[in-house]
Amino acid sequence: MTAAVHVCIGCRDHDPHRREAGEGGGAALHAALLAALADAPVEVATAPCLGACRGGGRVVLADPAKWGWLIEGLDTPPDHAAAAHFIRAWLASPNGRVAKPDRPTWTDGRVLGRFPPALPAKDPHP
Protein backbone atom coordinates (compact mmCIF):
# COMPACT_ATOMS: atom_id res chain seq x y z
CA MET A 1 0.00 0.00 0.00
CA THR A 2 1.54 3.30 -1.07
CA ALA A 3 -1.43 5.66 -0.76
CA ALA A 4 -1.67 7.72 2.40
CA VAL A 5 -4.00 10.28 3.90
CA HIS A 6 -2.12 12.55 6.28
CA VAL A 7 -4.46 14.21 8.78
CA CYS A 8 -3.28 17.32 10.63
CA ILE A 9 -3.98 16.66 14.30
CA GLY A 10 -2.89 20.18 15.20
CA CYS A 11 -5.89 21.66 13.36
CA ARG A 12 -8.59 23.25 15.49
CA ASP A 13 -12.29 23.29 14.70
CA HIS A 14 -13.65 26.51 13.14
CA ASP A 15 -16.63 26.52 15.51
CA PRO A 16 -15.64 28.11 18.85
CA HIS A 17 -18.26 26.11 20.78
CA ARG A 18 -16.95 22.76 19.52
CA ARG A 19 -13.39 23.97 20.10
CA GLU A 20 -14.14 25.00 23.71
CA ALA A 21 -15.82 21.63 24.31
CA GLY A 22 -12.70 19.85 23.05
CA GLU A 23 -14.60 18.47 20.06
CA GLY A 24 -13.87 18.55 16.37
CA GLY A 25 -10.57 19.50 14.82
CA GLY A 26 -7.93 17.16 13.54
CA ALA A 27 -8.41 14.41 16.12
CA ALA A 28 -12.11 14.05 15.22
CA LEU A 29 -11.29 14.10 11.49
CA HIS A 30 -8.63 11.43 11.95
CA ALA A 31 -11.01 9.16 13.88
CA ALA A 32 -13.78 9.65 11.31
CA LEU A 33 -11.51 8.86 8.35
CA LEU A 34 -10.02 5.82 10.09
CA ALA A 35 -13.53 4.42 10.49
CA ALA A 36 -14.82 5.44 7.06
CA LEU A 37 -11.78 4.12 5.18
CA ALA A 38 -11.07 1.00 7.23
CA ASP A 39 -11.67 -1.22 4.19
CA ALA A 40 -9.86 1.04 1.69
CA PRO A 41 -6.31 0.49 0.41
CA VAL A 42 -4.96 3.59 2.13
CA GLU A 43 -3.07 4.37 5.31
CA VAL A 44 -4.73 7.08 7.41
CA ALA A 45 -1.86 8.68 9.32
CA THR A 46 -1.49 11.70 11.57
CA ALA A 47 0.74 14.69 10.94
CA PRO A 48 1.57 17.16 13.71
CA CYS A 49 1.02 20.17 11.39
CA LEU A 50 0.39 20.69 7.69
CA GLY A 51 1.03 24.44 7.85
CA ALA A 52 -0.78 27.60 6.75
CA CYS A 53 -3.36 27.09 9.49
CA ARG A 54 -6.62 28.96 9.19
CA GLY A 55 -8.61 26.60 11.38
CA GLY A 56 -10.50 23.47 10.51
CA GLY A 57 -9.38 19.99 9.61
CA ARG A 58 -6.79 19.56 6.90
CA VAL A 59 -5.59 16.52 4.93
CA VAL A 60 -2.97 15.68 2.34
CA LEU A 61 -3.64 12.80 -0.06
CA ALA A 62 -0.34 11.32 -1.19
CA ASP A 63 0.78 8.48 -3.41
CA PRO A 64 4.12 8.43 -5.26
CA ALA A 65 2.43 7.52 -8.54
CA LYS A 66 -0.62 9.83 -8.34
CA TRP A 67 -1.47 13.49 -8.18
CA GLY A 68 -1.79 14.54 -4.55
CA TRP A 69 -4.19 16.96 -2.89
CA LEU A 70 -4.18 19.39 0.04
CA ILE A 71 -7.69 20.01 1.36
CA GLU A 72 -8.83 22.08 4.36
CA GLY A 73 -11.98 23.04 6.26
CA LEU A 74 -13.06 19.51 7.21
CA ASP A 75 -14.81 20.21 10.51
CA THR A 76 -18.20 18.54 10.68
CA PRO A 77 -19.41 14.95 10.28
CA PRO A 78 -20.87 15.82 6.84
CA ASP A 79 -17.43 17.22 5.87
CA HIS A 80 -15.80 14.00 7.09
CA ALA A 81 -18.21 11.87 5.04
CA ALA A 82 -17.66 14.02 1.94
CA ALA A 83 -13.89 13.77 2.42
CA ALA A 84 -14.10 9.97 2.64
CA HIS A 85 -16.17 9.94 -0.58
CA PHE A 86 -13.58 12.14 -2.33
CA ILE A 87 -10.70 9.98 -1.04
CA ARG A 88 -12.37 6.87 -2.46
CA ALA A 89 -12.73 8.63 -5.85
CA TRP A 90 -9.05 9.61 -5.66
CA LEU A 91 -8.04 6.03 -4.83
CA ALA A 92 -10.10 4.72 -7.78
CA SER A 93 -8.46 7.16 -10.19
CA PRO A 94 -5.45 5.68 -11.99
CA ASN A 95 -3.57 9.00 -11.87
CA GLY A 96 -5.04 10.77 -8.83
CA ARG A 97 -6.98 13.31 -10.82
CA VAL A 98 -10.61 13.54 -9.81
CA ALA A 99 -12.78 15.23 -12.42
CA LYS A 100 -14.82 18.20 -11.20
CA PRO A 101 -18.14 16.39 -11.78
CA ASP A 102 -16.92 13.58 -9.49
CA ARG A 103 -15.89 15.94 -6.66
CA PRO A 104 -18.27 16.77 -3.82
CA THR A 105 -19.40 20.40 -4.04
CA TRP A 106 -17.67 21.15 -0.73
CA THR A 107 -14.29 20.91 -2.48
CA ASP A 108 -14.92 24.34 -4.05
CA GLY A 109 -12.76 26.72 -2.06
CA ARG A 110 -11.34 23.98 0.18
CA VAL A 111 -8.76 22.53 -2.17
CA LEU A 112 -5.58 24.44 -1.38
CA GLY A 113 -3.59 22.70 -4.05
CA ARG A 114 -2.68 19.67 -6.09
CA PHE A 115 0.82 18.40 -6.62
CA PRO A 116 2.25 16.06 -9.24
CA PRO A 117 3.31 12.49 -8.60
CA ALA A 118 6.77 11.94 -7.20
CA LEU A 119 7.22 9.19 -9.77
CA PRO A 120 6.10 10.64 -13.13
CA ALA A 121 4.54 8.28 -15.62
CA LYS A 122 6.98 7.03 -18.23
CA ASP A 123 6.53 8.53 -21.66
CA PRO A 124 5.53 5.68 -24.02
CA HIS A 125 7.11 7.65 -26.88
CA PRO A 126 10.66 8.57 -25.80
LOZADREN-662834 format. One line per 5 residues: their letters; for each residue x, y, z of N, C-alpha, C, CB. Coordinates in nm, 2 decimals, padded with zeros to 4 digits. Each point is the difference from the previous one (the first is absolute). Glycine has a CB too. Layout:
N
a = X/Y/Z/X/Y/Z/X/Y/Z/X/Y/Z ~ ...
***
This chain:
126
mtaav = 00.09/-00.12/00.00/-00.09/00.12/00.00/00.09/00.12/00.00/-00.19/-00.12/00.12 ~ 00.17/00.21/-00.22/00.08/00.12/-00.01/-00.08/00.13/00.03/00.15/-00.12/-00.16 ~ -00.28/00.11/00.14/-00.08/00.12/00.02/-00.02/00.03/00.15/-00.12/-00.06/-00.21 ~ 00.13/00.19/00.24/-00.02/00.04/00.14/-00.08/00.13/00.01/00.22/-00.10/00.05 ~ -00.30/00.11/00.05/-00.07/00.12/00.04/00.06/00.05/00.13/-00.22/-00.08/-00.11
hvcig = 00.29/00.19/00.10/00.06/00.07/00.12/-00.10/00.10/00.06/00.23/-00.04/-00.10 ~ -00.27/00.02/00.22/-00.10/00.08/00.07/00.08/00.09/00.10/-00.19/-00.17/-00.03 ~ 00.17/00.30/00.02/00.06/00.09/00.09/-00.07/-00.01/00.14/00.07/00.16/-00.19 ~ 00.00/-00.20/00.29/-00.07/-00.01/00.13/00.02/00.12/00.08/00.04/-00.24/00.00 ~ 00.04/00.34/-00.05/00.01/00.13/00.06/-00.11/00.09/-00.04/00.24/-00.03/00.00
crdhd = -00.32/00.00/-00.10/-00.11/00.09/-00.04/-00.11/00.01/00.10/00.05/-00.07/-00.23 ~ -00.10/00.19/00.24/-00.11/00.02/00.10/-00.13/00.03/-00.08/00.16/00.10/00.17 ~ -00.27/-00.14/-00.11/-00.13/00.02/-00.06/-00.03/00.15/-00.02/-00.08/-00.22/00.11 ~ 00.02/00.25/-00.22/-00.04/00.14/-00.03/-00.11/00.05/00.11/00.05/-00.04/-00.25 ~ -00.13/-00.05/00.29/-00.11/00.04/00.09/00.05/00.02/00.14/-00.17/-00.12/-00.14
phrre = 00.16/00.24/00.20/00.06/00.02/00.14/-00.07/-00.08/00.10/00.05/00.23/-00.07 ~ -00.18/-00.27/00.06/-00.07/-00.08/00.10/00.06/-00.14/00.00/-00.21/00.14/-00.03 ~ 00.23/-00.20/-00.09/00.06/-00.13/-00.01/00.14/00.00/00.05/-00.15/-00.06/-00.19 ~ 00.22/00.16/00.16/00.14/00.02/00.04/00.01/00.00/00.15/00.05/00.12/-00.21 ~ -00.13/-00.03/00.28/00.00/00.01/00.14/-00.04/-00.13/00.07/-00.06/00.24/-00.03
agegg = -00.03/-00.32/-00.04/-00.04/-00.13/00.06/00.10/-00.11/-00.02/-00.24/00.07/-00.04 ~ 00.35/-00.03/-00.03/00.10/-00.10/-00.03/-00.04/-00.10/-00.11/00.07/00.02/00.23 ~ -00.17/00.02/-00.32/-00.05/-00.08/-00.10/00.05/00.05/-00.14/-00.20/-00.05/00.14 ~ 00.19/-00.04/-00.24/00.03/00.04/-00.13/00.15/00.01/-00.02/-00.21/00.13/-00.01 ~ 00.25/-00.05/-00.10/00.14/00.01/-00.03/00.06/-00.13/-00.06/00.02/00.17/00.18
gaalh = 00.11/-00.17/-00.18/00.08/-00.10/-00.07/-00.02/-00.14/00.07/00.16/00.17/-00.07 ~ -00.17/-00.18/00.20/-00.02/-00.13/00.06/-00.13/-00.06/-00.04/00.13/00.08/00.20 ~ -00.24/00.00/-00.21/-00.13/-00.06/-00.04/00.00/-00.04/-00.14/-00.11/00.15/00.17 ~ 00.18/-00.07/-00.26/00.01/-00.03/-00.14/00.08/-00.13/-00.02/-00.01/00.24/-00.06 ~ 00.12/-00.25/00.13/00.08/-00.13/-00.01/-00.09/-00.12/00.04/00.21/00.13/00.05
aalla = -00.28/-00.12/00.06/-00.08/-00.11/00.05/-00.11/-00.04/-00.10/00.04/00.07/00.23 ~ -00.10/00.04/-00.29/-00.11/-00.03/-00.10/00.06/-00.06/-00.13/-00.13/00.20/00.09 ~ 00.24/-00.16/-00.13/00.06/-00.05/-00.13/00.05/-00.14/00.03/00.06/00.22/-00.08 ~ 00.00/-00.25/00.20/00.04/-00.14/00.03/-00.12/-00.09/-00.01/00.18/00.09/00.15 ~ -00.29/-00.05/-00.10/-00.12/-00.09/00.00/-00.06/-00.01/-00.14/-00.05/00.07/00.23
alada = 00.04/00.04/-00.30/-00.06/00.00/-00.13/00.08/-00.07/-00.11/-00.11/00.21/00.06 ~ 00.24/-00.21/-00.04/00.09/-00.06/-00.10/00.07/-00.13/00.04/00.04/00.23/-00.08 ~ -00.10/-00.29/00.19/00.06/-00.12/00.05/00.02/-00.11/-00.10/-00.10/00.06/00.22 ~ 00.01/-00.07/-00.32/00.01/-00.10/-00.10/00.07/00.04/-00.13/-00.20/-00.09/00.10 ~ 00.25/00.22/-00.10/00.06/00.05/-00.12/00.15/-00.02/00.00/-00.18/00.17/-00.01
pveva = 00.24/-00.18/-00.11/00.15/-00.02/-00.01/00.08/00.13/00.02/-00.05/-00.19/-00.15 ~ 00.04/00.24/00.27/00.06/00.13/00.03/00.04/00.00/00.15/-00.12/00.12/-00.18 ~ 00.23/-00.06/00.21/00.04/00.02/00.14/-00.05/00.14/00.05/00.21/-00.16/-00.03 ~ -00.28/00.16/00.14/-00.04/00.13/00.05/00.09/00.03/00.12/-00.25/-00.04/-00.07 ~ 00.34/00.14/00.05/00.10/00.03/00.09/-00.02/00.14/00.06/00.16/-00.16/-00.12
tapcl = -00.09/00.19/00.23/-00.01/00.13/00.06/00.13/00.08/-00.04/-00.14/-00.09/00.19 ~ 00.12/00.22/-00.20/00.11/00.09/-00.02/-00.01/00.11/00.11/00.02/-00.05/-00.25 ~ 00.09/00.09/00.31/-00.01/00.10/00.11/-00.05/00.13/-00.05/00.18/-00.12/00.12 ~ -00.14/00.16/-00.24/-00.05/00.13/-00.06/00.02/-00.01/-00.15/00.06/00.13/00.21 ~ -00.16/-00.08/-00.29/00.02/00.01/-00.14/00.02/00.14/-00.05/-00.14/-00.20/-00.02
gacrg = 00.15/00.30/00.12/00.03/00.13/-00.04/-00.11/00.09/-00.05/00.22/-00.08/-00.04 ~ -00.19/00.21/00.04/-00.10/00.10/-00.06/-00.13/-00.01/00.07/00.12/-00.01/-00.22 ~ -00.12/-00.01/00.35/-00.13/-00.02/00.08/-00.09/00.12/-00.01/00.13/-00.15/00.15 ~ -00.25/00.12/-00.18/-00.11/00.10/00.01/-00.12/-00.06/00.08/00.07/00.10/-00.22 ~ -00.04/-00.21/00.28/-00.11/-00.07/00.08/-00.06/-00.11/-00.09/-00.05/00.21/00.13
ggrvv = -00.01/-00.30/-00.06/-00.07/-00.11/-00.07/00.09/-00.12/-00.03/-00.15/00.17/-00.10 ~ 00.09/-00.28/00.07/00.08/-00.12/-00.03/00.07/00.01/-00.13/-00.16/-00.13/00.14 ~ 00.27/00.07/-00.16/00.08/00.01/-00.12/00.06/-00.14/-00.03/00.05/00.25/00.04 ~ -00.05/-00.29/-00.17/00.06/-00.13/-00.04/00.09/00.02/-00.12/-00.20/-00.12/00.10 ~ 00.29/00.03/-00.11/00.08/-00.01/-00.13/-00.02/-00.14/-00.04/00.18/00.17/00.07
ladpa = -00.21/-00.19/-00.20/-00.01/-00.13/-00.07/00.12/-00.02/-00.08/-00.25/00.01/-00.01 ~ 00.33/-00.12/00.04/00.13/-00.02/-00.06/00.01/-00.14/-00.05/00.10/00.18/00.15 ~ -00.04/-00.19/-00.26/00.04/-00.13/-00.06/00.11/00.03/-00.10/-00.24/-00.10/00.03 ~ 00.35/00.03/-00.03/00.11/00.03/-00.09/-00.03/00.00/-00.14/00.15/-00.09/00.17 ~ -00.25/00.02/-00.21/-00.04/-00.02/-00.14/-00.12/00.08/-00.05/00.10/-00.22/00.01
kwgwl = -00.16/00.30/00.09/-00.12/00.07/-00.03/00.01/00.15/00.03/-00.13/-00.21/00.04 ~ 00.05/00.29/-00.10/-00.02/00.14/00.04/-00.05/00.00/00.15/-00.04/00.08/-00.24 ~ 00.10/00.01/00.32/-00.04/00.01/00.14/-00.08/00.13/00.01/00.20/-00.12/00.08 ~ -00.27/00.13/00.04/-00.09/00.11/00.03/00.02/00.05/00.14/-00.16/-00.10/-00.16 ~ 00.14/00.23/00.18/00.00/00.06/00.13/-00.13/00.06/00.02/00.25/00.04/00.00
iegld = -00.33/-00.08/00.10/-00.14/00.04/00.02/-00.02/00.05/00.14/-00.08/-00.16/-00.18 ~ 00.01/00.27/00.20/-00.02/00.05/00.14/-00.15/00.02/00.02/00.22/00.11/-00.01 ~ -00.25/-00.07/00.14/-00.14/00.03/00.04/-00.09/-00.12/00.02/00.03/00.21/-00.13 ~ 00.03/-00.31/00.18/-00.08/-00.13/00.02/-00.03/-00.01/00.15/00.11/-00.11/-00.20 ~ -00.22/00.18/00.24/-00.03/00.01/00.14/-00.11/-00.09/00.05/00.07/00.23/-00.02
tppdh = -00.18/-00.24/-00.06/-00.12/-00.07/00.05/-00.01/-00.14/-00.05/-00.11/00.22/00.00 ~ 00.02/-00.30/00.06/-00.02/-00.13/-00.05/-00.04/-00.01/-00.15/-00.07/-00.06/00.23 ~ -00.01/00.15/-00.28/-00.03/00.00/-00.15/00.13/00.03/-00.08/-00.23/00.08/00.05 ~ 00.32/00.01/00.00/00.13/00.02/-00.06/00.08/-00.13/00.00/-00.01/00.25/00.07 ~ 00.01/-00.32/00.04/00.08/-00.12/00.01/-00.05/-00.10/-00.10/00.04/00.04/00.24
aaaah = -00.17/-00.06/-00.25/-00.06/-00.09/-00.10/00.03/00.04/-00.14/-00.18/-00.05/00.16 ~ 00.17/00.18/-00.19/00.03/00.04/-00.14/00.15/-00.02/-00.03/-00.18/00.17/00.02 ~ 00.27/-00.15/00.08/00.14/-00.02/-00.02/00.03/-00.15/-00.03/00.05/00.19/00.16 ~ -00.12/-00.28/-00.08/00.02/-00.14/-00.03/-00.05/-00.04/-00.14/-00.03/-00.05/00.25 ~ -00.08/00.11/-00.29/-00.05/-00.03/-00.14/00.11/00.05/-00.10/-00.24/00.03/00.08
firaw = 00.29/00.09/-00.06/00.10/00.05/-00.09/00.13/-00.08/00.00/-00.09/00.23/00.04 ~ 00.13/-00.28/00.08/00.12/-00.08/00.01/-00.02/-00.13/-00.08/00.05/00.10/00.22 ~ -00.17/-00.16/-00.21/-00.03/-00.12/-00.08/00.01/00.02/-00.15/-00.15/-00.08/00.19 ~ 00.10/00.20/-00.23/00.01/00.03/-00.15/00.14/00.02/-00.04/-00.22/00.11/00.02 ~ 00.30/-00.05/00.07/00.14/00.02/-00.03/00.07/-00.13/00.00/00.00/00.22/00.11
laspn = -00.03/-00.31/-00.02/00.07/-00.14/00.00/-00.04/-00.07/-00.13/-00.01/-00.01/00.25 ~ -00.11/00.02/-00.30/-00.05/-00.07/-00.12/00.06/00.06/-00.13/-00.21/-00.05/00.12 ~ 00.26/00.17/-00.11/00.05/00.07/-00.12/00.14/-00.06/-00.03/-00.13/00.21/00.05 ~ 00.16/-00.25/-00.17/00.13/-00.05/-00.03/00.12/00.10/00.02/-00.11/-00.16/-00.16 ~ 00.08/00.29/00.15/00.10/00.10/00.00/-00.02/00.10/00.12/00.03/-00.03/-00.25
grvak = -00.13/00.02/00.33/-00.02/00.09/00.11/-00.09/00.12/-00.04/00.21/-00.08/00.09 ~ -00.23/00.10/-00.21/-00.09/00.11/-00.04/-00.14/-00.04/00.01/00.17/00.08/-00.16 ~ -00.25/00.01/00.23/-00.14/-00.03/00.02/-00.07/00.11/-00.08/00.03/-00.11/00.23 ~ -00.11/00.08/-00.33/-00.07/00.09/-00.08/-00.10/00.09/00.08/00.03/-00.16/-00.20 ~ -00.04/00.28/00.16/-00.09/00.09/00.08/-00.14/-00.06/00.02/00.13/00.19/-00.09
pdrpt = -00.19/-00.25/-00.01/-00.13/-00.06/00.02/-00.01/-00.11/00.11/-00.05/00.05/-00.24 ~ 00.17/-00.11/00.26/00.01/-00.11/00.10/00.04/00.05/00.14/00.06/-00.15/-00.19 ~ -00.04/00.28/00.20/00.04/00.05/00.13/-00.12/00.05/00.08/00.22/00.07/-00.09 ~ -00.23/-00.09/00.22/-00.11/00.06/00.08/00.01/00.15/-00.02/00.00/-00.20/00.17 ~ -00.12/00.27/-00.16/00.00/00.14/-00.01/00.08/00.07/00.10/-00.22/-00.02/-00.10
wtdgr = 00.24/-00.04/00.22/00.07/00.07/00.11/00.15/00.02/-00.04/-00.16/-00.10/00.16 ~ 00.21/00.03/-00.26/00.14/00.02/-00.04/00.02/00.14/-00.05/00.03/-00.24/-00.05 ~ -00.13/00.31/00.00/00.02/00.13/-00.05/00.04/00.09/00.11/-00.18/-00.03/-00.18 ~ 00.30/00.09/00.16/00.05/00.09/00.10/00.08/-00.07/00.12/-00.18/00.15/-00.06 ~ 00.18/-00.28/00.06/00.07/-00.07/00.11/00.12/-00.07/-00.05/-00.22/-00.03/00.11
vlgrf = 00.23/00.01/-00.24/00.12/-00.06/-00.06/00.11/00.11/00.00/-00.13/-00.17/-00.14 ~ 00.23/00.16/00.22/00.11/00.09/00.00/00.10/-00.02/-00.11/-00.03/00.02/00.25 ~ 00.04/-00.14/-00.30/00.09/-00.03/-00.10/00.01/-00.15/-00.04/00.13/00.20/00.07 ~ -00.08/-00.22/-00.19/00.03/-00.13/-00.05/00.15/00.00/-00.03/-00.24/-00.04/-00.10 ~ 00.30/-00.08/00.11/00.14/-00.01/-00.03/00.03/-00.13/-00.08/00.06/00.13/00.21
ppalp = 00.03/-00.12/-00.30/00.02/-00.11/-00.09/00.06/-00.12/00.07/00.04/00.16/-00.19 ~ -00.05/-00.28/00.12/00.06/-00.12/00.06/00.15/00.01/00.02/-00.18/-00.13/-00.11 ~ 00.23/00.07/00.21/00.15/-00.01/00.02/00.06/-00.08/-00.11/-00.03/00.03/00.25 ~ -00.04/-00.13/-00.29/00.05/-00.09/-00.11/-00.08/00.02/-00.13/00.07/-00.17/00.18 ~ -00.02/00.26/-00.26/-00.08/00.03/-00.12/-00.02/-00.12/-00.09/00.09/00.24/00.01
akdph = -00.20/-00.24/-00.08/-00.03/-00.11/-00.09/00.11/00.00/-00.11/-00.25/00.01/00.05 ~ 00.29/-00.13/-00.10/00.10/-00.01/-00.10/-00.07/00.04/-00.14/00.13/-00.18/00.13 ~ -00.06/00.25/-00.20/-00.05/00.04/-00.14/00.01/-00.12/-00.09/00.07/00.24/00.03 ~ -00.18/-00.28/-00.09/00.00/-00.12/-00.08/00.07/00.03/-00.13/-00.21/-00.08/00.10 ~ 00.24/00.21/-00.13/00.06/00.03/-00.13/00.13/00.09/00.03/-00.23/00.00/-00.12
p = 00.34/-00.07/00.16/00.12/00.08/00.04/00.06/00.08/-00.11/00.04/-00.18/00.16
***
